Amino acid sequence: MSLVRRTYITFAMLIVVWILTWTLKVYVLDSRFAWLTTSLGGFAFWTAIKVIAWILPALWLVRVSGREVRDVFNPAGLHV
């Protein structure tokens, strides 16, 4: 499977996961776990979801592209 196709599939899955997570939180989790409705609880929940739904797939895509994370964050080729 090509990298472009994997990227599009990953992005589509990310959007679906994000919508499902938001729906689950609003309609199920908030009523069962009151701490999720607090500022700190909401922050912790969404931070964890962002790492799982955004960061991990991005790191995976970088890996399957054959690049290193260092290369992605240093597109000008600067040697630090």
N, C-alpha and C positions, 0 to 999 in steps of 0.2 A: 504494500500500500504506500502511496506517495506521501511525502511530508505535508504537502498542501492539503490533501484529503484528510489526513490525520488531524491537521490543525482545524479544519472546518468542522469535523466531527467532534473534536474536543470542545470547540467553542459552543456548538449547539448543545452538547451535553452540559456544559457549564451553565448556560442560560436555563435549561430545564431544571437542573439541580438547584439553582438559585431560587427559581420560582417555587419549586416544591418545598424547599427549606423555609422560605418566607411564609408560605401557606401553612405548613406544619407548625411553625412557631406561633403564628397569630391565632390559629383556630384550635390547636391542641396543647402545645407546650405552655403557653402563657397562662392558661387556666389551671394547669396542673402544678406548675412550678412558679410560685409568685416571685421568686428572686430574678427570673428572666425579665420581668417587667421593670426592674430597677435599672438605674443607669449603669451600674457596675455589671450587673448580670447580663444586660443586653450587650454591653461592650465586649464582655468575655465571650458570649455566645457568637456574636458576629465576627469577632476576631478569629476564633477557632474555625468557623465556617469559611472565612476568607482564605485561611491557610490551606484548608482541605480542598476547597472548590476552585481557588484561583492559583495559588502558589505551587502546590504539588503538580497539577497538570502542566503548568508552565515549565517547571523544572524537567518534567518528563519529556515535553516537546523539545526542549533544548538538548536533552540527552539523545533522543532519537534522531535529531538533526546532525549529530556528530560534532557539535560544538560544545564548548565549555561555558559555564555561567560567566566566568571571567571575561570571555570573548564577547558575550552578549552585552555586558555592562561597560565594555570598553571598545565601542565600535570604531573609534578613530585609530585604534592600534597603538595607543600611548602605552609606554612601558612604565608601570608604576612600581 
